[in-house]
Amino acid sequence: MEPVEMIIVSSSNIEAIGFDSASDELYVRFIKGGTYIYSGVSEFQFSEFVDAPSKGQWLDQNVKKPGNSYRKM
C-alpha cells in the first residue's frame, strides 16, 4: 500500500494519484500495474495535475519530459 492518500482519477492509463508534501513526491498508480514515485514535484504542480483534463498528457509534459527522477514501488 502507498504511504500517501491516493485519489482515484478518470484516465485511460492512470488509476490514482497522490502527493507527499514533506518530500515533494508525486505518486502515480497506473491501471496496468505499478506505482511510480516522481521526485521534485511541487504542491502547486500536484494541484494542476488533479485539475488537468488529460492526466497522461500532463504527466508526460510536466514531469517525464523535464526529466524528474523516479522510482517504482
Buried (B, 14 or more C-beta within 10 A) or exposed (E): EEEBEBEEBEBEBBBBBBBBEEEBBBBBBBEEEEBBBBEBBEEEBBEEBEEBEBBBEBBEEBBEEEEBEBEEE
